[in-house]
Amino acid sequence: MFRILIATVMLFITALSVSAQSADLQTILQENSKAVERSSRTTISPILDALLESESTNISTLLENWQSKKLWMRKSDGLFFFVENSDADPIELIDIESNEVAGTADKSDLKELRPNSGVRAVMASTLVRFQLIDEDQIQRTNALTAIERDPDESHLEVLRGTIADEPVTAIKTRMERLERLLTIRFDKDSTARVDAITHFAGDTNIDVRAVLNPILATQIKTAKEIPETENVAQRLSVGNGITHDAAYQLLVDNNLAPQRITTKARDAALVANIADGKIGGFDVASLNTEARRIEAYQALASKESVPPFITEEAAQAALDAHVFYDAYIEQDSAVTDAARNTVRSINTRVGAYQVADLGLDALSLASIYFLAAIGLAITFGVMGVINMAHGEFIMIGAYTGYVAQQLIPDYTLSLIVALPLAFVVAFGAGVALERLVIRHLMHRPLETLLATFGISIALQQLAKNIFGTQARPLTSPAWLDGAWVYNDIVSISYIRIAIFVLALLFFALLLFILNRTRLGLEVRAVTQNPRMASSMGINPDKINMLTFGLGSGIAGIAGVAIGLFGQVTSELGSNYIVQSFMTVVVGGVGNIWGTLAGASMIGGLQKIIEFFNPSNTLAAQTFMIIFIIIFIQFRPKGIIALKGRAAGD
């Protein structure tokens, strides 16, 4: 009997406790009902503080519902409830503490609370403390994201209290990083801030720089002497660090010197004060010099008729009597020193990463130029033919890839089909050009150049007639979307990586063909000495045909690769013909290693020039051509000179 009595008393006490908590939430909301109804960023904070002090277990649920506009007030008695379905009739009410149904009400007797975006942001900040200890890993991750977006001083202690108990290593690491960032911004302890700043030495992430840069923000100030309490970044001298006019205006803004008026305003004031042919006791006719006008104006100023006129000598005297300096807004010198050293280390690493990123860009561009030029290098080296239509074989390959995608919807499969198909189509077009035109113009370079230039124009027009003038997309497979990102600075797209790998594969394949196959042996023989090769039973005409077809086929594959990151148009190839010839000439005619060296030099040089002048790519092209003209004056046969017939020409 006694145990039953004790249990009944305990249940009664528990019920009273729950009832008291419920009353606490309702009481807080009702006591601040006007502020709750018309909440703003300034009025919501006291309400949230009062709710947190109540230590109710349902605060997070209340804030989440309020934030999502599910908190309603009953007009008849001013009580607050949750509403899940506002379209029902009557509307079902849910108790804000127990989350259980508490009856119904007509919609006319209810008022929906609609907090604005600013209020919801404050609520989200308050909810963070509850989400950080939530059992759901996603909730904890979302809480960290919310802190990163809108950090607040209150989040610092909450984070410190939850880090030790976080079971997931990745989340814990993220918490520790965020705690250091908040320590830098909000902690009052100088030592703690310095330690946190030092920890980020060399860290190039944007969030670190976003926290450190405000610490190093400065403001130009002036005084008779620099106060000892100031955290001075540097002392400025007039004319070096601050202009004469800006320095004097700073004195005026600090009430350390009178405002100067312009000569035009002074003369207007003189005219306005003419009385009986005089100004301040001076005859108007006598004011024919600058000195006399100043005297007249000063006479008016002595009578307080006009503001005083500050001469250059007076202004300079005022400047000489004051010092000008850049002062950190952050008063703690230990913090600014640590921030300055950390930013310096970050900038050093950023510079290194920028060089690495520039190198990747140059390597990517070099691989594109190599693919575009390697076919031209072979035909030019073996046959000595200047083929101005080489760019159109690149275009043919790109359009072949486009057609393959129209026939095969699977982008991966269509790419696999397009590469060999582009080679076959371009190879056939190259053989046809060599048989119909080139072979009849051998050893006549001017006629060959003009003929291939005309064929280039004809092929472009043919492409326009077949495919139209609009650009056609050559879509890359999904696995080539996006980019490999090392950090905020270094990244490269997967398409460019694929083109680089493709260039390496073709480089290795061509080396194998030229050095390990009969065709390669015959090509090298014809290249070095065509007469001797012919006397040994090699047909130079056949080798020329196959070589021209091979070079054209490689250009077709290059067209597919280039079309993946650009639009396919009839002018696609003409955009690369100049770079292709420059690559061949600089590298060395007819030499694969020379073409690789030339592509690397051209790609690297272009990216370096663009780095220093990023807004003008035409200037980069111009400077690059000038450099090449100078280069070939000193090394006319290229980086790796060809041996044989071409070497003797």
QUIDABEL-V210485 format. One record per helix or strand of 3 or more residues. SS is the DSSP state (~ for helix, > for strand). FROM is the first residue (numbers start at 0). LEN is the number of residues. If there is no record, write none. Layout:
ss,from,len
SS,FROM,LEN
SS,FROM,LEN
This chain:
ss,from,len
~,1,30
~,32,5
~,40,13
~,58,9
>,70,4
>,79,3
>,90,5
>,100,5
~,106,3
>,109,3
~,116,15
~,136,13
~,153,10
~,168,18
~,189,10
~,205,10
>,217,6
>,231,7
>,239,3
~,243,10
~,262,10
~,283,3
~,289,13
~,311,9
>,322,6
~,332,51
~,389,18
~,410,26
~,437,4
~,444,23
~,477,3
>,482,3
>,490,3
~,493,23
~,517,11
~,529,6
~,539,26
~,573,14
~,591,21
~,616,18
~,644,4
